[in-house]
């Protein structure tokens, strides 16, 4: 069985509460519910983590190293630009990380630093 770590970065707790015109009406708990359903349909286990603190996200990534994790899916959200410790952690662990976003940040003129350190965006 695949085991995935899903990380929601800074500000994801505001989804469905703020900037609905950009991100839509779904709340973070609704996203988590959908993610669990998708994982169950694929016979995969998921650990879902959210934090507004870069240090907590970095500690979670490092803590998953060596545990047999299949991979990590991260929506860095507010950690997309200027968070070197996060980028370093992604490159130092023994599992691949893929970056995702709810919207298309490039359409808003934002390019994530994180994607340069992941195996896919």
Helices and strands as residue ranges (DSSP letters): E 2-10, G 12-14, H 20-23, H 28-41, E 44-50, H 54-64, E 71-77, H 84-92, E 96-99, G 105-108, G 114-117
